Amino acid sequence: MTVHGKRRYLGKYGLRETTERFHRFMAEVAAAGRAWPQATPDLSVVELQARFLQHAKTYYGASSSELENYRLSLRPLFDLYGTVMVQREMEF
């Protein structure tokens, strides 16, 4: 679909999920005064890491090897981009 000259892919035509995404998106457009909803920087990559690792700790358990695997595999990302602000896109 195109709104104000910007393209947005909502999914395969005819699927129930795509229709739901369309209606949710159009409600957000209407709530924004018929303007394209803007993503805003909400948190840094480091803050996102902390939230994710807390979730993983709760989900997998504090002594889980999965938690340690996440910490190790994500370390380079956070070392390089830790202070970069994350833009939260609309959730579909």
Beta strands, then each sheet from edge to edge (+ up, - down):
strand 1: 2-3
strand 2: 6-7
strand 3: 41-44
strand 4: 85-87
sheet 1: 1+ 2-
sheet 2: 3+ 4-
end
